[in-house]
Structures are given as structure tokens and as C-alpha cells.
């Protein structure tokens, strides 16, 4: 017995020294490191020259390898490798995804933002062969646009809005794009619909697409246009990025550079702590928006618990300064007379003309570091003095103000540095960021309970804000042909987002808007009834096209088409079927993704609003008011000050410098012992 015991002990000790046999990946599941069939490092490097291994996994879960593609052929190799080895694939373009679809905790990160090249065309006719290809060596040409003929541009999948418009400017042309100029035009922006500052006038981003070239799940390069793979072409224009393939090239509509007028205003409540009066005033403004939109108004307005700011634009035939004042002045007169609104706080900047040099700033007006323009300390200061200050700054800077609702007439370079980090050039996934949103049509904007819904939707959080985009109506209501963009866009005037430092909830907006939906790129990753909310009646057709072109889920986006046919199990994605059951959510929200990286909150302070304190006194610069139920900010990395004026002798962060060679508007002196803080904001 004693011998037998020691024999067993020796055998057990020996077993611990012998490598255990690895098991292959479970059936229906993507492979992970440690699986017997996981490709060795030498296999990766032989197939994808230049591929970079991640190294040890950290708290923020990253893919195992990263591959930066410079050519279409490299994209094809990468997709084919992932498909052949049944690996997880995430596609990273410019990095402006707020709900975590461009990253994964395993597999390959395919980076495509260096797919460059631009060719300007005086016209375009779709063919099965597709447009003449571009690449990083293709230099943008100049054309003489033909009157009455639709001009176009063919561009690489990584070309961003700023790069495209810089290339178009010598031809006197312009392309709409995301409000942030570093967003890639052919990426998730246009593939999910894509709104822009002037989308009311030109249509959604998806409406601009004349052709895509896309690498599908088998590594093939397909042309998708009206005469080649029309079902795929339909799906790619609104079905969502990273879902049907990797778009490596696009041909889009471009337009003569528009004439634009910009009209700004700021309005505050009577008291800093009054966090209820702003909502009836905002609801009144919302009720006027369908009428204003028919007069060419579009742009942005931003609601805080105690203030409201707007930057409205009118292009081309609608750009009439007299008409803008005729329409806006009675509305603002009514708003400033409403209960709880301080009429002396109204700052109006009469229409400012924006020339072609302003277009880049218009796309980038995403929350720079400036405050509203200089205002007189006298309650009787004229609007003309405000206008003069703002106009001179606008001319000097050559750009529009304030997509984030926190800027005056200022440059945007400081914002880009703050957003992406000093010196950061490579796109970086942002993780899953707490935000929620809803598309609102005329019935919702005139709803008798809108003021209630706005107040309920306003987060009780630091830096709480309702970011509102008047980007629907007009051409959005009447696209030249149907595509897969959310049908709710075709009835919506406003895309409204709830943001703040913490978890937000737009349920009240959903309550007053049955039958509408949300913009998937700027929505909650756990939006209820996601299929209907993001794609409406288009979802069944999109699901069928997904199964046709990607039956094995080489591409996975969550929220995305057929996301509920995959489940995350112990860090890996598995196909639903047999013993693997679908994750059923009670409210129809998407299943849990394998990507659980939580994005950072926007913990900044803001130099807006300015609260008027009386004759002879400077306006008070304040932060976010303290509302009932508002939690304290985390101590680490937080820059949000306590509510009300800063403590004596404590200085808030200084504003970011203006773009070199531009003049930012002056700000009235802050209260003694305080400094004007900076502001920033993300939006796509």
C-alpha cells in the first residue's frame, strides 16, 4: 500500500511537469490564444508582413495583433487570413466610434486610415468595373466644374473630411462630412447614415455615395454601385460600418462651395441655480424648428440645465441676413420673456458670412476652448457691439463657431489636441462611452410634454448637456434614391443626444416619440429595441444581405445587423446554435459584446454660460450647476469645479490658445480670483 501511494504521488508530480494537451477552439467559436489551432506567431508574420503582436494583455483589452494596411491588397490578405483561421476581426479607421464596434479583446485589429488618394471628377457614371482606383500616390487634381452637372470625387477609405475639402478647394468644390474634420468620409460615418452641419441642404452622408469598393468576408474586392452588387450597395449606405465588409474606396457627390451665414445666440436663466426654466423656453424653440428648417435653417443648439446656446446656419439661396433676423428676433423676444429666463442675458450675434475658407472650420467646430464673445458689463449694451466683436473675430479666424455649444468664434486646433492627446496621430479606439439619443420629428418637437421630456432627459451629472442637431428635414426627407439609412431620419428634424459625466438615459425622449428611432453612431450601446430603433423596417432586408455576404460572421458589429446571432462566452465570440443559446434581453437591447472597454467620460469644465450679474458688473463665469441627485465627480483626473463661483484664489484651467494667426473673441473679466476654464466636446 505504501509503495502504491508513493507511485501515485510520483505520477501526479510528473504530470504537472508535462505540458498538457491543448484543445482546439470550441465549435462555432472564434479562436483564442491557447487554443490548439491558434496560428503561431511565425504564421501571422509570414502571412501579414509588418503585423505587430500586442504583448501582454492589460486592463484595457486589445486585439492580439495589429496590421496597418496601406493598400487594398493588404486589406484583402488580412481579411482572408482572419477568415481562413476563424479569428476575431475588428476594423479601425479614424477611431471615432463611441460604442465599441472598432475594437475587440482578441484576434486582429485591421487599421485602414492610411488608405489615401483623391481624384476629382466632373461627372460619374457607375459601371460594373467601378471608378478608376486611387491609392496613396494619387495626387488630387483640379477641375473646372460644369454647370448643371454633378461633380464627384473618388477617395481612399481612410481620407478624412479635412483632407477631402482641402483637395476640393482649388476646384471651388465642397463635400459634407462629420462635424469633426478628422472623421473618415467612407468609414462608419457614411455607412451608418452620417449627419453633417449642412445635411438638411445636401442630404445624409449615405445619400452622397455613388459607389463603394469593399473587401468582403472571402477577401474578394467587390464594386458596389447601382449596376454592380446593388443589394450590397443599398446595405452599405446606412447598414453600419464593419458589418458587410471593409470599405476601401468610395466615390461621392461633391458640390460648388456654398455661401453660408451663421447666426448665434446665448440665453441663460435668471439664477444660476434655476435648473427648470430653460426647458419650456427650449421646447418653444423646438416647436419653431420645422418652420425655420423650411427657411433653410440648420445647425446646432445645446441645452444645459440653466442655459441654451445655438449656432444656426443658412446656405446659398437661404443665406439672407435680413430674413434670418426677421425669423429669429421674434422667437428670441418670446423666449427671453418666458418665466425664469433672464432677458438681459440674451446675446445675439447677427448673421456672419462664412466664405470658403471657413468650411474646414465649420466641419471642425467641435468644441474649441473659447468662451462667448465679449459682452458689455452694462445691461443696456447693444447687440451691435456684440456683433462687431464676434464678426471681427469670425473674419480673423475664418471659421464658424461652436458645434459643441460651448465655444464662441474661435479656432479648433486646441480641441483636436485635447481630444486625441498631444502628438497623437494614430487612430485609437475610444471604448464604449455613455450616451443616449433620439431622432425627433415635427410631432415630437411640438409635443405638449416636450418640456417635461427635456428636463427628464437632462442627466443629473456634471457637465450635463442635451446636444441637439438640427440636421434633418430638407434633402434628408427626400433622398435621390432609397438606401438602408434609418427610415426615422426621413421624418426627423433633430438628432438629440444626452451626455454627461456618468450614465445617461433618454427614456423620456423615447416615451414621447413612439415610431421614431435613433442614430446608431451616437446612441446608447444598450438602446432598447435596437433593431427597430436603428434600422426600422429595413432590418429584415439588411439581415438577409448580411447572411448572403458574410455567412460565417467574419465581421461583427455590436450594436449591428445580426449581432444577436453571436454571443460572448469567456472572452470569445460564438455563433448561436445547438447548445449555444442566444442572449435574450428583456427590452430588445443588443446582447453583451466581447468588447467591454469602457470609454472615458468627458470630465471637462466649461467657460459657458456667462451669467449677467447686473449693471456695471462683469458677467460671472460658472461651471455646471448642482442639481438634485448629482453625484460628486471622481477625484482622480477631474477638472470639474464645485457649483457656483470658484473659491477665492483658486484658478480654473486656462482656455486653449487660438489657432496660430487667428483671433479669438475677448471675454469680459471673470470674477476676481478666478480664471476662465476651457471646454471641449466629442461628436460625430
Buried (B, 14 or more C-beta within 10 A) or exposed (E): EEEEEEEEEEEEEEEEEEEEEEEEBBEBBBBBEEBEEBBEEEEBBEBBEEBBEBEEBEEEBBBBBBBBBBBBBBBBBBBBBBBEBBBBBBBBBBBBBBBBBBBBBBBBBBBBBBBBBBBBBEEBEBEEEBBEBBBEEBEBEEBEBEEEEBBBBBBBBBBBBBBBBBBBBEBBBBBBBBBBBBBBBBBBBBBBBBBBBBBBBBBBBBBBBBBBBBBBBBBEBBBBBBBBBEBBBBBBBBBBBBBBBBBBBBBBBBBBBBBBBBBBBBBBBBEBEBBBBBBBBBBBBBBBBBEBBEEBBBBBBBBBBBBBBBBBBBBBEBBBBEBBBEBBEEBBEBBBEBEBBBBBBBBBBBBBBBEBEBBBBBBBBBBBBBBBBBBBBBBEBEBEBBBBBBBBBBBBBBBBBBBBBBBBBBBBBBBBBBBBEEEEEEBEBBBBBBBBBBBBBBBBBBBEEBBBBBBBBBBBBBBBBBBBBBBBBBBBBEBEEEBBBBBBBBBBBBBBBBBBBBEBBBBBBBBBBEEBBBBBBBBBBBBBBBBBBBBBEBBEBBBEBBEEBBEEBBBBBBBBBBBBBBBBBEBBBBBBEEEBEEBEBEEBBBBBBBBBBEBEBBBBBBBBBBBBBEEEBBBBBBBBBBBEEBEEBEEEEBBBBEBEBBEEEEEBBEBBBBBEEBBBBBBBEBBEEBBBBBBBBBBB
